[in-house]
């Protein structure tokens, strides 16, 4: 077959292809001769052209996008039709539209798609009120079979001090579906993150977490003190229902404070209105009917109580609490629900449940940073199928979902394709089992807010009642688990290793990471351990800080990491890591502004643990060989999983030098003391 000539421009075909995309996205775009608005037209006419003259600046396509706050963003698109004519940059990676003297490089502006689009964007910066502009360059070429391949550059051009009209690439894209209305606000979040350093992003997150936690604690205390007759479950359900009702969904208007008028009319009370909004929200999220009925029934017990809806001084208790929730935490979730917010929300609400305060209770939630560690150790990516046999409020599954979505975002460059994958991850690739009804409801509500991963959250005994299949809509279909994460209740058999034995025996391949009382690895669960090693390999044993669950539990825990589907052999290497110092300092003071502080490179230490488990000794950096040891276990033992680096008692030259140095220092000190005593005697 004849090769296509790459020197021949196919710009008209590229333009036709991409304009077809825009049409399918239902965006109102204008071609080069058409007007977007007079202000932009005047700016393009005033600014110097791509060839150096005045005016004549005509982007191949242009449109205006509006965010949810009503802010407008001009989008300017330039097409080219040759391979590698997307963008021309300088040696520092900056789009090169000017030379070192500040003079325009017209050849670059004229010949490269991104350079031309940024040139147009600068016209708007100079002559319009628009200071945030999206510049897009698209070029294309045909392969030897005549198929068109596109190259896309998407840049943000603004007058911000870190941008100054030079343009900054936002991300890699394989199409322009980020311009769809439903994708655009997420795209803008990517732009916002461009201006922040990694440290600034972390500081912002830490500050926001501190604010949210303080607001949640205050909210619970205020409701507990001021609202009579609301039990622990009631407070939890009121918060969850308020958040859902005020979020809204497609064609479901968010409930507002003024909508609650404390009516006593049948089916029109404040509680009825909240339940109606929740019901409509769940319908839009395509929640299985059986699960939706469970949620509505539980919430209705709290919200449709006659006494709580009875007006006193013109206001019902339901309305009063709804307003307080909205005022105290609405500011955090109305800008967009995130995994960080739901993690804090449901961990805090978990502590409101009275039985969790019982010192004999062994159900302890996993801190979010430890949940993320477990997920990374289990090698979770966008194609993983993750399950948890003691899911609690779904913290580990939320962490897994977050990791899967991050991986998908990095690998999938089409917003439309990403959206499809996101829906599949939430609906098909997560499964959780929780036997305690109150905690099960927390898990369901948590995953509903995360939009929605509740399809396979089941209120079942994972040991006695679970057969390995999906829940609800796909009960006859096996869940193909490839990753297992767990923080079990330690009072169960083998400190919880009974869960591990069952889960791993139902997996054909993959990885598992569990955090458990370390006595499980030193004898308490030896029979379970020996059974597990018949089909899975112990890769690592990680000793965690003794104060990891400060205020909740003081037991010593270990994380055990497994490769599933391969029996453990006697000569297999196991990585033993002493992670007693994880870099965090913890306190349990109620009045402390923050009870967890990174005081010794915590973030780096957690990443190094992941790298050591995966790649071995060559990743040693912060840790030393005193904290990292590669050894072996006996598969027939089951009680030798908690080893540490052996101490070498053989004296070294350094030991000898230190001993001599210490002895000489002692001798000199003794002589000086003796001399001082003699001098004092002579004076007398």
VOVEXRO-702464 format. One record per residue (C-alpha): x, y, z. Coordinates in pm, 1 decimal. Layout:
R|c1|c2|c3
R|X|Y|Z .
...
This chain:
R|c1|c2|c3
R|0.0|0.0|0.0 .
R|125.7|345.0|-88.9 .
R|261.9|554.4|197.9 .
R|101.2|887.3|266.2 .
R|315.9|1196.0|223.9 .
R|353.2|1354.3|569.7 .
R|465.6|1681.3|407.1 .
R|113.1|1733.1|273.9 .
R|-111.8|1910.8|521.7 .
R|-442.9|1746.3|610.0 .
R|-562.9|2047.1|810.2 .
R|-913.5|2054.0|652.3 .
R|-966.1|1691.5|752.0 .
R|-839.3|1756.7|1105.9 .
R|-1073.3|2055.9|1133.8 .
R|-1366.1|1849.4|1008.2 .
R|-1289.2|1569.6|1256.6 .
R|-1253.7|1793.1|1563.8 .
R|-1549.0|2014.2|1472.4 .
R|-1748.3|1691.2|1459.1 .
R|-1638.7|1619.2|1816.2 .
R|-1752.2|1965.0|1927.6 .
R|-2088.7|1914.3|1761.7 .
R|-2133.0|1579.2|1940.8 .
R|-2051.5|1748.6|2274.7 .
R|-2340.4|1991.5|2212.5 .
R|-2119.3|2298.4|2265.7 .
R|-2199.3|2621.1|2085.3 .
R|-1878.3|2676.0|1888.5 .
R|-1800.0|2932.6|1618.3 .
R|-1572.8|2886.2|1316.8 .
R|-1303.6|3137.0|1222.0 .
R|-1520.0|3386.4|1033.7 .
R|-1803.8|3386.2|1288.2 .
R|-1825.2|3617.6|1587.7 .
R|-1810.7|3494.6|1947.4 .
R|-1874.9|3842.6|2089.5 .
R|-1772.8|4196.8|1998.5 .
R|-1518.8|4231.0|2278.7 .
R|-1325.9|3925.7|2159.6 .
R|-1361.6|4027.3|1792.7 .
R|-1212.0|4370.4|1867.5 .
R|-924.1|4216.9|2063.6 .
R|-831.6|3981.7|1779.8 .
R|-840.8|4273.8|1535.9 .
R|-629.5|4500.7|1755.5 .
R|-355.0|4248.5|1837.8 .
R|-68.2|4189.5|1596.6 .
R|-128.2|3900.5|1359.1 .
R|59.2|3571.1|1332.3 .
R|265.8|3727.5|1054.3 .
R|343.4|4052.7|1233.1 .
R|82.8|4286.1|1087.8 .
R|-218.9|4426.8|1266.7 .
R|-539.8|4225.5|1300.5 .
R|-646.6|3924.3|1101.5 .
R|-629.3|3693.4|1403.1 .
R|-888.2|3423.2|1341.4 .
R|-882.7|3105.8|1554.1 .
R|-1007.5|2804.1|1361.7 .
R|-1276.0|2748.8|1626.2 .
R|-1379.8|2934.1|1940.2 .
R|-1640.8|2899.9|2209.8 .
R|-1732.6|3019.1|2557.9 .
R|-1763.8|2786.2|2856.8 .
R|-1928.2|2883.5|3186.0 .
R|-1857.6|2719.9|3522.1 .
R|-2113.8|2651.9|3796.4 .
R|-2045.6|2993.0|3950.6 .
R|-2118.3|3179.6|3627.3 .
R|-1754.7|3256.4|3537.7 .
R|-1679.5|3260.9|3162.9 .
R|-1378.0|3097.5|2997.8 .
R|-1303.5|3169.6|2629.1 .
R|-1173.7|2860.8|2447.0 .
R|-959.7|2921.8|2136.4 .
R|-868.2|2633.9|1904.2 .
R|-607.1|2624.1|1627.8 .
R|-574.0|2337.7|1377.0 .
R|-271.1|2215.5|1181.4 .
R|-237.8|1918.1|949.7 .
R|115.3|1780.8|982.8 .
R|277.1|1538.9|1224.1 .
R|475.4|1698.2|1509.2 .
R|352.0|2047.9|1431.0 .
R|166.9|2064.7|1761.1 .
R|394.3|2287.6|1971.1 .
R|736.3|2451.7|1961.3 .
R|904.3|2494.0|2299.6 .
R|1234.6|2637.8|2421.7 .
R|1500.6|2448.5|2613.2 .
R|1311.8|2513.1|2940.8 .
R|992.5|2356.3|2812.0 .
R|809.6|2689.6|2769.2 .
R|601.9|2750.2|2456.8 .
R|838.7|2958.2|2241.3 .
R|647.4|3251.7|2096.7 .
R|923.1|3505.4|2169.0 .
R|1301.7|3505.7|2160.9 .
R|1529.0|3607.6|2449.4 .
R|1491.4|3973.0|2346.1 .
R|1114.2|3949.4|2377.4 .
R|1058.3|3969.8|2002.6 .
R|776.0|3758.5|1851.1 .
R|884.5|3440.6|1670.4 .
R|626.3|3456.1|1393.3 .
R|733.2|3131.1|1226.4 .
R|655.1|2939.4|1548.1 .
R|324.9|3122.7|1595.8 .
R|221.0|3062.3|1237.1 .
R|331.7|2700.3|1197.4 .
R|255.9|2532.2|1532.4 .
R|-98.2|2476.8|1658.7 .
R|-45.1|2545.6|2030.2 .
R|178.0|2845.1|1963.6 .
R|-95.2|2996.6|1747.7 .
R|-367.5|2932.2|2004.4 .
R|-160.1|3092.0|2282.1 .
R|-95.6|3389.7|2054.6 .
R|-472.3|3439.9|2021.1 .
R|-515.1|3398.7|2396.9 .
R|-267.5|3679.6|2458.1 .
R|-476.0|3905.8|2237.3 .
R|-764.1|3851.9|2480.6 .
R|-539.4|3910.7|2782.3 .
R|-429.2|4243.0|2635.3 .
R|-758.9|4380.6|2508.0 .
R|-1047.5|4216.2|2698.3 .
R|-1170.5|4162.2|3054.0 .
R|-1113.7|3787.0|3015.4 .
R|-806.3|3683.5|3216.0 .
R|-850.4|3304.7|3220.6 .
R|-839.3|3148.6|2873.8 .
R|-813.8|2793.7|2737.9 .
R|-583.3|2762.1|2434.7 .
R|-604.0|2436.7|2238.9 .
R|-384.4|2319.5|1954.4 .
R|-469.2|2014.4|1741.7 .
R|-265.1|1871.0|1458.8 .
R|-300.3|1546.1|1270.3 .
R|-151.2|1316.2|1016.2 .
R|-242.2|1001.5|822.1 .
R|-71.2|667.6|865.2 .
R|7.7|433.1|576.1 .
R|-350.9|303.5|585.5 .
R|-500.8|651.2|557.6 .
R|-619.5|664.8|920.9 .
R|-602.3|1008.0|1085.5 .
R|-407.6|1034.8|1411.0 .
R|-438.3|1350.5|1622.1 .
R|-198.8|1525.1|1858.9 .
R|-361.8|1757.3|2113.0 .
R|-220.4|2029.5|2338.1 .
R|-442.3|2195.6|2599.6 .
R|-300.6|2502.9|2774.6 .
R|-419.1|2750.7|3036.1 .
R|-332.0|3113.2|2963.4 .
R|-386.7|3376.8|3233.4 .
R|-245.4|3693.4|3386.1 .
R|-151.4|3508.8|3706.6 .
R|205.6|3577.3|3819.2 .
R|301.2|3212.3|3763.8 .
R|157.4|3216.3|3410.2 .
R|179.0|3569.5|3268.3 .
R|41.8|3473.1|2927.9 .
R|309.4|3210.8|2859.1 .
R|62.9|2927.7|2895.4 .
R|82.6|2612.7|3103.2 .
R|-13.0|2266.2|2980.8 .
R|-306.2|2137.0|3183.9 .
R|-285.8|1763.0|3110.2 .
R|-265.5|1512.1|2825.5 .
R|-588.8|1455.0|2633.6 .
R|-688.6|1222.9|2349.3 .
R|-1006.8|1418.3|2267.8 .
R|-1184.8|1737.5|2377.0 .
R|-1466.6|1582.0|2580.9 .
R|-1355.3|1787.6|2882.5 .
R|-1556.1|2064.8|2713.6 .
R|-1882.1|1880.6|2782.6 .
R|-2089.2|2052.2|3050.5 .
R|-2073.7|1751.7|3282.2 .
R|-1692.4|1732.1|3258.1 .
R|-1599.2|2099.6|3263.0 .
R|-1592.4|2169.4|3637.6 .
R|-1359.4|1872.1|3691.8 .
R|-1136.9|2010.8|3417.0 .
R|-1126.3|2347.5|3597.1 .
R|-1010.4|2172.7|3915.3 .
R|-708.8|2046.5|3720.7 .
R|-637.3|2406.8|3622.0 .
R|-657.5|2525.2|3982.2 .
R|-399.9|2267.3|4087.8 .
R|-152.9|2393.3|3824.9 .
R|-61.0|2698.7|4029.7 .
R|16.4|2505.5|4347.2 .
R|337.4|2332.1|4446.8 .
R|311.9|1986.0|4602.5 .
R|380.6|2138.4|4945.1 .
R|111.1|2402.6|4892.6 .
R|-142.7|2135.0|4793.5 .
R|-51.4|1939.9|5109.2 .
R|-77.2|2250.4|5330.1 .
R|-416.9|2337.5|5184.0 .
R|-540.0|1985.2|5241.6 .
R|-410.4|1979.7|5599.8 .
R|-571.4|2315.7|5676.7 .
R|-904.3|2208.0|5528.5 .
R|-898.5|1875.4|5717.2 .
R|-837.2|2059.3|6042.8 .
R|-1133.3|2290.7|5975.3 .
R|-1366.9|2005.6|5877.2 .
R|-1281.1|1794.7|6183.1 .
R|-1334.7|2090.5|6416.2 .
R|-1670.8|2165.4|6251.9 .
R|-1785.4|1803.3|6277.4 .
R|-1692.5|1776.6|6646.3 .
R|-1870.8|2105.4|6720.4 .
R|-2175.7|1993.6|6523.0 .
R|-2210.1|1670.2|6720.1 .
R|-2158.7|1844.4|7054.2 .
R|-2417.1|2111.4|6972.5 .
R|-2682.2|1859.8|6861.0 .
R|-2610.4|1634.4|7160.0 .
R|-2640.5|1920.2|7410.4 .
R|-2925.0|2120.5|7258.2 .
R|-3152.2|1870.1|7085.1 .
R|-3341.9|1634.8|7313.4 .
R|-3458.2|1295.2|7200.0 .
R|-3201.8|1243.3|6924.5 .
R|-3006.8|923.9|6973.6 .
R|-2671.3|830.2|6823.0 .
R|-2817.9|678.7|6505.8 .
R|-3051.9|977.2|6467.1 .
R|-2762.3|1223.4|6462.5 .
R|-2574.7|1015.8|6205.4 .
R|-2878.9|975.1|5979.6 .
R|-2973.3|1344.3|6001.8 .
R|-2626.5|1448.3|5888.0 .
R|-2613.8|1196.3|5603.2 .
R|-2967.3|1278.1|5483.3 .
R|-2900.6|1652.4|5495.3 .
R|-2582.6|1618.0|5291.2 .
R|-2756.0|1403.2|5028.5 .
R|-3065.8|1624.7|5008.5 .
R|-2865.4|1944.8|4967.8 .
R|-2626.8|1801.6|4707.1 .
R|-2890.4|1751.4|4441.5 .
R|-2839.5|1550.3|4123.4 .
R|-2929.4|1564.3|3756.6 .
R|-3284.3|1707.5|3741.2 .
R|-3300.9|1694.0|4122.1 .
R|-3286.3|2045.8|4266.5 .
R|-3085.4|2069.0|4590.5 .
R|-3298.0|2123.7|4899.9 .
R|-3250.9|2470.8|5050.0 .
R|-3308.6|2601.5|5399.9 .
R|-3602.5|2813.3|5288.7 .
R|-3777.0|2501.9|5149.7 .
R|-3842.6|2378.0|5503.6 .
R|-4144.9|2563.6|5640.6 .
R|-4229.6|2328.5|5931.8 .
R|-4567.5|2236.3|5786.4 .
R|-4784.5|1981.6|5965.4 .
R|-4961.3|1888.8|5641.2 .
R|-4949.5|1517.1|5565.0 .
R|-4656.8|1417.4|5339.8 .
R|-4533.4|1777.7|5350.1 .
R|-4343.8|1793.8|5678.3 .
R|-3979.0|1896.5|5688.8 .
R|-3879.5|1531.3|5729.3 .
R|-4097.6|1430.2|5432.5 .
R|-3926.3|1687.8|5211.8 .
R|-3579.5|1565.4|5305.6 .
R|-3677.2|1200.8|5246.5 .
R|-3829.7|1293.3|4909.4 .
R|-3504.8|1457.6|4797.6 .
R|-3299.2|1160.0|4919.3 .
R|-3532.4|922.6|4735.9 .
R|-3498.1|1117.7|4410.1 .
R|-3120.3|1137.5|4456.1 .
R|-3095.3|759.7|4498.7 .
R|-3309.2|703.6|4189.1 .
R|-3069.6|917.8|3982.8 .
R|-2776.9|719.2|4122.3 .
R|-2947.2|397.2|4001.9 .
R|-2923.5|240.4|4346.3 .
R|-3059.0|-117.9|4349.3 .
R|-3423.8|-106.2|4458.2 .
R|-3367.4|-344.0|4748.3 .
R|-3084.1|-130.8|4884.3 .
R|-3270.3|194.7|4825.2 .
R|-3563.9|64.1|5028.1 .
R|-3331.1|-24.4|5317.0 .
R|-3178.4|324.5|5318.1 .
R|-3511.6|508.5|5293.2 .
R|-3665.3|291.5|5567.4 .
R|-3379.2|357.2|5810.6 .
R|-3367.7|731.1|5741.7 .
R|-3747.1|762.5|5764.0 .
R|-3750.3|628.4|6119.7 .
R|-3547.1|933.6|6220.1 .
R|-3684.4|1195.6|5981.3 .
R|-4056.5|1120.2|5978.8 .
R|-4106.6|1111.9|6354.4 .
R|-4410.8|1324.1|6449.0 .
R|-4250.4|1492.4|6750.2 .
R|-3943.2|1595.6|6553.5 .
R|-4158.3|1752.1|6281.8 .
R|-4394.1|1933.3|6521.7 .
R|-4338.6|2311.8|6505.0 .
R|-4237.8|2484.5|6827.1 .
R|-4223.7|2862.3|6792.9 .
R|-4274.6|2807.5|6419.5 .
R|-3980.7|2571.6|6371.8 .
R|-3951.1|2193.4|6385.3 .
R|-3656.2|2011.3|6538.2 .
R|-3583.6|1859.7|6196.3 .
R|-3558.4|2206.1|6039.5 .
R|-3342.7|2339.6|6322.5 .
R|-3093.6|2053.6|6296.1 .
R|-3099.6|2063.9|5912.6 .
R|-3007.9|2436.4|5919.1 .
R|-2727.3|2377.3|6166.0 .
R|-2577.8|2095.4|5957.2 .
R|-2604.1|2304.8|5642.1 .
R|-2442.3|2608.0|5806.9 .
R|-2163.3|2418.9|5984.2 .
R|-2041.6|2180.1|5713.6 .
R|-2224.5|2280.5|5395.1 .
R|-1940.4|2515.6|5306.3 .
R|-1712.3|2213.2|5271.7 .
R|-1923.9|1976.6|5063.2 .
R|-2125.3|2219.1|4849.6 .
R|-1811.7|2292.7|4646.4 .
R|-1785.4|1923.1|4563.8 .
R|-1779.1|1595.4|4756.6 .
R|-1431.0|1443.4|4783.8 .
R|-1294.6|1122.7|4931.4 .
R|-1106.9|1330.6|5190.1 .
R|-1430.9|1491.5|5308.5 .
R|-1633.1|1168.9|5326.6 .
R|-1347.1|993.3|5503.2 .
R|-1342.8|1257.0|5777.5 .
R|-1723.0|1278.9|5790.3 .
R|-1785.7|908.4|5835.8 .
R|-1490.3|847.2|6065.2 .
R|-1620.2|1124.2|6290.5 .
R|-1980.1|997.6|6276.0 .
R|-1854.9|647.5|6355.6 .
R|-1733.5|777.1|6692.2 .
R|-2084.2|911.8|6762.5 .
R|-2219.8|557.2|6782.0 .
R|-2221.0|475.1|7153.6 .
R|-2104.2|115.7|7130.4 .
R|-1781.1|227.2|6962.3 .
R|-1686.6|408.3|7284.2 .
R|-1694.6|79.6|7473.8 .
R|-1337.3|-0.4|7576.2 .
R|-1408.3|-368.8|7522.5 .
R|-1508.1|-305.3|7163.0 .
R|-1241.9|-423.4|6920.0 .
R|-1378.1|-250.5|6608.5 .
R|-1123.3|23.9|6542.5 .
R|-1128.3|233.2|6225.3 .
R|-817.1|251.1|6012.3 .
R|-657.3|598.1|5988.3 .
R|-685.5|727.4|5631.9 .
R|-309.0|735.7|5571.2 .
R|-279.8|372.5|5685.6 .
R|-573.5|278.4|5461.3 .
R|-386.2|431.5|5167.7 .
R|-73.1|238.0|5266.6 .
R|-264.6|-91.8|5267.7 .
R|-411.7|-15.3|4926.7 .
R|-70.2|63.1|4779.2 .
R|81.0|-250.9|4933.1 .
R|-199.5|-454.3|4773.9 .
R|-90.6|-300.5|4440.3 .
R|-433.4|-159.7|4362.6 .
R|-467.7|3.8|4020.6 .
R|-754.7|99.8|3791.5 .
R|-812.3|-261.4|3683.7 .
R|-814.2|-413.6|4033.1 .
R|-1115.5|-581.9|4188.6 .
R|-1094.7|-503.1|4559.9 .
R|-1282.8|-658.1|4850.3 .
R|-1288.8|-612.2|5227.7 .
R|-1447.4|-874.2|5455.9 .
R|-1491.0|-641.3|5757.9 .
R|-1559.8|-316.2|5581.0 .
R|-1662.9|-92.9|5873.5 .
R|-1764.7|248.0|5739.2 .
R|-1592.3|162.4|5407.6 .
R|-1272.5|357.4|5475.3 .
R|-1050.0|95.6|5309.8 .
R|-1278.8|67.0|5006.9 .
R|-1290.6|444.9|4969.8 .
R|-908.6|451.4|4983.6 .
R|-897.5|175.0|4720.3 .
R|-1147.3|359.4|4500.5 .
R|-943.6|677.3|4532.1 .
R|-624.9|496.7|4424.5 .
R|-804.3|334.0|4130.9 .
R|-940.6|667.6|4010.6 .
R|-599.7|835.0|4042.9 .
R|-445.8|557.8|3832.3 .
R|-727.1|584.5|3577.0 .
R|-683.0|962.1|3555.0 .
R|-312.6|916.3|3480.0 .
R|-366.7|647.7|3216.8 .
R|-686.8|758.6|3042.4 .
R|-658.1|1083.7|2849.2 .
R|-1019.3|1105.2|2728.3 .
R|-1257.6|1257.8|2986.1 .
R|-1543.1|1056.3|2835.7 .
R|-1350.4|729.0|2860.8 .
R|-1242.6|821.6|3213.6 .
R|-1603.6|884.5|3313.2 .
R|-1703.8|540.7|3183.7 .
R|-1416.6|377.4|3373.7 .
R|-1503.2|571.1|3690.0 .
R|-1860.9|439.7|3678.5 .
R|-1736.7|82.5|3624.8 .
R|-1492.4|105.7|3916.4 .
R|-1765.8|222.3|4153.4 .
R|-2031.5|-22.1|4035.2 .
R|-1830.3|-335.3|3957.0 .
R|-1481.7|-331.5|4110.8 .
R|-1545.8|-286.7|4485.7 .
R|-1708.0|-525.4|4733.4 .
R|-1751.4|-492.7|5108.5 .
R|-1909.0|-701.9|5383.3 .
R|-2017.2|-567.0|5723.2 .
R|-2220.0|-761.4|5979.2 .
R|-2305.9|-479.1|6225.4 .
R|-2621.6|-299.5|6100.4 .
R|-2533.0|50.6|6226.6 .
R|-2187.7|41.5|6070.6 .
R|-2327.1|-114.5|5753.9 .
R|-2551.8|190.3|5709.1 .
R|-2246.8|416.2|5748.0 .
R|-2067.6|223.3|5474.0 .
R|-2369.2|245.1|5242.1 .
R|-2417.2|617.8|5298.5 .
R|-2043.7|678.1|5257.8 .
R|-2031.9|503.5|4921.9 .
R|-2354.8|671.8|4806.0 .
R|-2189.4|1008.8|4855.7 .
R|-1884.3|886.9|4666.4 .
R|-2117.2|842.1|4378.4 .
R|-2191.5|548.8|4401.5 .
R|-2006.0|237.7|4510.4 .
R|-2281.1|84.8|4723.0 .
R|-2390.1|-182.3|4475.9 .
R|-2175.4|-443.8|4642.8 .
R|-2177.4|-334.1|5007.7 .
R|-2357.2|-616.4|5187.2 .
R|-2489.5|-660.6|5541.2 .
R|-2363.1|-1017.9|5576.0 .
R|-2146.0|-1239.0|5789.1 .
R|-1846.7|-1276.7|5558.9 .
R|-1744.1|-1609.1|5716.7 .
R|-2081.1|-1786.0|5734.7 .
R|-2296.6|-1627.2|5464.5 .
R|-2077.1|-1499.7|5180.4 .
R|-2036.3|-1716.4|4869.7 .
R|-1801.3|-1493.8|4669.1 .
R|-2066.2|-1345.6|4440.2 .
R|-2167.0|-988.5|4371.7 .
R|-2449.8|-837.9|4576.7 .
R|-2798.8|-735.1|4469.2 .
R|-2820.6|-705.6|4087.3 .
R|-2555.3|-967.4|4001.8 .
R|-2605.7|-1227.3|4273.1 .
R|-2515.8|-1518.8|4046.1 .
R|-2193.5|-1366.8|3916.9 .
R|-1860.4|-1431.7|4087.9 .
R|-1660.8|-1129.0|4205.2 .
R|-1315.1|-1169.8|4043.6 .
R|-1113.2|-1029.4|4335.5 .
R|-749.4|-937.6|4268.8 .
R|-682.9|-729.5|4583.6 .
R|-780.1|-784.0|4946.6 .
R|-750.4|-520.4|5220.9 .
R|-853.2|-573.1|5582.0 .
R|-851.5|-437.9|5935.5 .
R|-1046.0|-711.8|6115.9 .
R|-1204.8|-714.3|6462.5 .
R|-930.6|-873.4|6671.2 .
R|-1165.3|-1076.2|6892.8 .
R|-1250.1|-1314.2|6608.3 .
R|-1064.5|-1642.0|6554.4 .
R|-689.6|-1603.8|6510.3 .
R|-711.7|-1229.7|6586.7 .
R|-900.2|-1201.6|6257.0 .
R|-687.5|-1433.0|6041.6 .
R|-1001.5|-1638.4|5980.3 .
R|-1109.8|-1359.2|5740.8 .
R|-775.8|-1372.2|5561.4 .
R|-789.2|-1749.2|5521.1 .
R|-1134.6|-1736.8|5363.4 .
R|-1074.5|-1435.4|5136.6 .
R|-740.5|-1555.3|4998.0 .
R|-874.4|-1906.7|4937.7 .
R|-1142.8|-1750.6|4714.2 .
R|-890.3|-1559.5|4501.0 .
R|-701.0|-1700.5|4205.1 .
R|-438.6|-1425.6|4188.7 .
R|-349.4|-1081.3|4316.0 .
R|-220.3|-927.2|4638.2 .
R|-342.7|-872.5|4992.3 .
R|-246.4|-631.9|5270.0 .
R|-392.6|-660.6|5619.0 .
R|-329.2|-476.3|5944.7 .
R|-377.2|-700.7|6245.4 .
R|-269.7|-758.2|6605.4 .
R|85.1|-888.6|6575.2 .
R|20.0|-1185.2|6803.3 .
R|-154.1|-1331.4|6497.5 .
R|191.0|-1375.9|6346.0 .
R|364.9|-1509.4|6656.6 .
R|142.4|-1798.7|6755.7 .
R|-217.0|-1688.3|6813.5 .
R|-317.3|-1783.2|6456.7 .
R|-54.5|-2038.4|6359.6 .
R|-303.9|-2294.0|6223.5 .
R|-472.6|-2034.5|6002.3 .
R|-133.1|-1906.2|5891.5 .
R|-12.3|-2248.1|5784.2 .
R|-328.4|-2296.5|5577.1 .
R|-285.9|-1955.2|5413.9 .
R|73.2|-2031.0|5313.6 .
R|-40.8|-2336.7|5119.7 .
R|-177.7|-2106.1|4848.1 .
R|-28.3|-1763.6|4916.5 .
R|321.3|-1624.7|4969.5 .
R|405.9|-1393.4|5259.0 .
R|596.8|-1106.2|5098.5 .
R|643.6|-873.6|5395.9 .
R|584.6|-824.5|5765.9 .
R|575.5|-460.3|5879.3 .
R|583.1|-364.8|6247.8 .
R|361.5|-58.3|6296.2 .
R|388.9|214.4|6565.7 .
R|249.3|112.6|6905.6 .
R|49.3|438.5|6925.2 .
R|-103.0|403.6|6577.8 .
R|-457.4|388.9|6719.1 .
R|-391.3|634.8|7001.5 .
R|-701.5|692.8|7211.4 .
R|-871.4|385.8|7061.7 .
R|-635.6|93.7|7115.3 .
R|-278.6|38.2|7229.5 .
R|-217.0|-307.8|7084.4 .
R|92.6|-375.9|6876.4 .
R|-4.6|-424.3|6511.8 .
R|169.8|-556.4|6204.1 .
R|85.6|-532.7|5837.6 .
R|122.6|-859.3|5646.7 .
R|148.6|-850.0|5267.2 .
R|73.9|-1154.6|5050.0 .
R|101.0|-1261.4|4690.3 .
R|-206.3|-1474.0|4623.7 .
R|-208.4|-1793.0|4418.6 .
R|149.6|-1907.3|4483.4 .
R|228.0|-2135.0|4780.4 .
R|498.5|-2010.1|5016.6 .
R|825.4|-2202.8|4990.5 .
R|1080.8|-2232.5|5266.2 .
R|1345.2|-2041.7|5067.5 .
R|1116.0|-1753.1|4969.7 .
R|1246.5|-1416.7|5089.2 .
R|1028.9|-1225.1|5336.6 .
R|1091.7|-852.9|5393.7 .
R|1074.9|-758.8|5761.7 .
R|1041.4|-386.2|5824.2 .
R|1046.3|-209.6|6160.4 .
R|811.0|83.3|6098.4 .
R|785.6|180.5|6467.6 .
R|891.6|531.2|6368.9 .
R|655.9|625.6|6085.7 .
R|740.1|996.2|6107.4 .
R|416.2|1100.6|6279.5 .
R|379.2|1234.2|6632.1 .
R|38.1|1161.0|6782.1 .
R|-146.4|1305.8|7079.3 .
R|-487.3|1235.1|7226.5 .
R|-557.1|1578.5|7371.0 .
R|-915.5|1692.8|7310.8 .
R|-815.6|2059.9|7298.0 .
R|-518.1|2008.7|7067.3 .
R|-548.5|2196.3|6737.8 .
R|-420.6|1889.5|6558.8 .
R|-347.6|1543.9|6701.2 .
R|-132.4|1413.1|6416.5 .
R|183.4|1594.2|6308.7 .
R|440.7|1504.2|6046.5 .
R|759.6|1553.7|6247.6 .
R|1002.1|1326.3|6063.8 .
R|934.3|1287.6|5689.2 .
R|620.5|1075.3|5738.1 .
R|506.0|1103.8|5378.2 .
R|845.7|991.3|5248.3 .
R|864.8|706.3|5501.5 .
R|526.9|564.9|5395.7 .
R|630.2|571.8|5030.3 .
R|963.1|405.7|5110.9 .
R|783.2|118.2|5285.0 .
R|578.2|60.4|4967.8 .
R|893.6|70.0|4755.3 .
R|1087.0|-164.2|4987.1 .
R|810.2|-425.4|4980.0 .
R|792.3|-410.8|4602.7 .
R|1155.4|-360.4|4499.0 .
R|1367.6|-461.8|4796.2 .
R|1688.1|-339.6|4955.6 .
R|1791.8|-108.8|4669.9 .
R|1515.5|132.0|4779.0 .
R|1668.3|189.2|5125.6 .
R|1699.7|562.9|5186.2 .
R|1556.4|690.3|5515.2 .
R|1549.9|344.2|5670.9 .
R|1867.5|156.3|5760.1 .
R|1953.0|-212.2|5761.3 .
R|1867.7|-213.0|6131.5 .
R|1505.8|-151.3|6032.8 .
R|1498.2|-358.4|5714.4 .
R|1578.7|-725.7|5706.9 .
R|1533.7|-991.8|5439.6 .
R|1481.5|-1332.4|5595.9 .
R|1286.0|-1655.6|5567.4 .
R|998.3|-1824.9|5745.7 .
R|901.5|-2189.7|5780.7 .
R|564.0|-2251.4|5607.0 .
R|501.3|-2533.6|5854.6 .
R|554.5|-2306.3|6155.5 .
R|299.4|-2024.7|6127.3 .
R|436.2|-1842.4|6430.5 .
R|756.7|-1688.8|6290.9 .
R|614.5|-1390.5|6102.2 .
R|739.5|-1112.3|6334.7 .
R|1115.2|-1114.6|6287.9 .
R|1362.3|-828.1|6316.9 .
R|1712.3|-767.6|6187.2 .
R|1963.3|-986.0|6375.5 .
R|2203.1|-800.3|6603.4 .
R|2568.6|-859.5|6514.9 .
R|2762.1|-903.1|6841.5 .
R|3104.3|-936.3|6673.7 .
R|3326.3|-643.2|6784.4 .
R|3441.8|-414.4|6506.9 .
R|3735.6|-176.0|6476.3 .
R|3496.4|111.6|6543.4 .
R|3380.9|-59.8|6864.0 .
R|3746.3|-93.9|6976.1 .
R|3821.5|272.2|6897.5 .
R|3516.3|386.2|7091.1 .
R|3610.4|171.5|7392.0 .
R|3965.8|312.9|7397.5 .
R|3831.2|666.6|7353.8 .
R|3586.2|622.6|7640.5 .
R|3858.9|478.9|7863.3 .
R|4101.2|764.9|7790.4 .
R|3827.1|1020.5|7856.4 .
R|3758.6|853.4|8191.8 .
R|4132.4|855.4|8277.2 .
R|4167.2|1224.9|8193.7 .
R|3855.7|1310.0|8396.4 .
R|3985.7|1114.2|8695.2 .
R|4327.3|1287.4|8678.4 .
R|4166.5|1631.9|8658.9 .
R|3944.9|1558.1|8958.2 .
R|4249.7|1437.2|9154.7 .
R|4447.3|1748.5|9059.2 .
R|4160.1|1974.7|9166.6 .
R|4141.6|1797.8|9504.8 .
R|4515.5|1849.7|9564.7 .
R|4489.7|2218.7|9473.4 .
R|4204.6|2268.3|9720.1 .
R|4406.1|2097.4|9996.0 .
R|4707.6|2325.6|9937.1 .
R|4485.5|2634.4|9960.0 .
R|4365.9|2525.5|10302.3 .
